[in-house]
Amino acid sequence: MARRLGIVGARSSEVVISLPFVLEARDGVRDMERIDQFSFYRLAKNLAALAGFNGPTRPSDILLPLWSAQGVVNELLKGRPIPVGVSRAALMVLESRLESLTRDHFTTTNEDGEESFQFPAENAAPIPNWQFDSWRQAVATFETVFSAEMAEATSYYIPKRGIYDTPALIDRADDSFPAEVRPFVAAKTIEDWQAAGRCLALNLCTASGFHVVRAVEGTLESYFQAFTGQPGVTKTGWNIYLTELEAIPDGSVPMPDKKTLAAIRQMKDDYRNPVVHPRVVLSEADARVLFNNGESAIIGMAQGLKEAAAGSQIALALAGKPAATPAP
């Protein structure tokens, strides 16, 4: 059944935005990256733990908190979980205070002037209170600047779309294709399907639909070439592909599946043709229906390609009905 698609009114305008979302590094830079939000808790916990000491204190008592604080400060300076901007200078002051504590109480120098770590002796000079005051002041300054920076940070919560897990849609939407047929799914289909999943996760519904129909067309090309015996041949539209596939005489080997062709034709009429129109806007419901239909069409074509490559086409085994035996 054809579905009614949303149409932008005559006085409305729609802006089409290209949203790069590539998790693989490109030229050493990622366009968007998931972060471990718990790392901010670890940062605060370890900075506060060291700030809780007062002098005089035995150096051995602060060794573990000192190492922990150095670890989280160094990670943030390296841009993990996110690169810091205006707060970087204050963060580097924290690093300097930590280095000062380490150098004064946990470092020894040999005859060649080389420094190395040394565990403090029991009778080592205690750490004076002024060093802890200096640390607390640096932490307070960093907290003020960092809180202002984080208020402007581009962090967003993305809710689930139906039963779809958000990380799965964003990172691995193509996992929806069964492993046994995945080798028969065109590479450009995989790329567009991943983009469709990311757009659906971000509620870019029309963009998701656009990538779905591109993904279906990517495998439709392979399907057409395999079943018409025209390797490398491409056509200018779905209707040409479908018309030639539907014209293949019954009993031909290989033979395209009529149910698959019917599903793709309906998708063409209901979604593929309308979605390229600039005034058509897909709702989330439309996008999810198209996503499911596209998945079924791609899997159906990939299954057909697999069976054709194996030289046998076996009918789908329905409940209570045995699968047809392939002709010898």
Secondary structure by P-SEA (a helix, b strand, c coil): cbbbbbbbcccbbbbbbbbbbbcccccccccbbbbccaaaaaaaaaaaaaaccccccccccaaaaaaaaaaaaaaaaaccccccccaaaaaaaaaaaaaaaaaacccccccccbbbbbccccccccccaaaaaaaaaaaaaaaaaaaaaaaacbbbbbbbccccccccccccccccccccccccccaaaaaaaaaaaaaaaacaaaaaaaaaaaaaaaaaaaaaaaaacccccccccaaaaaaaaaaccccccccccaaaaaaaaaaaaccccccccccccccaaaaaaaaaaaaaaaaaaaaaaaaaaacccccccccccccccccc
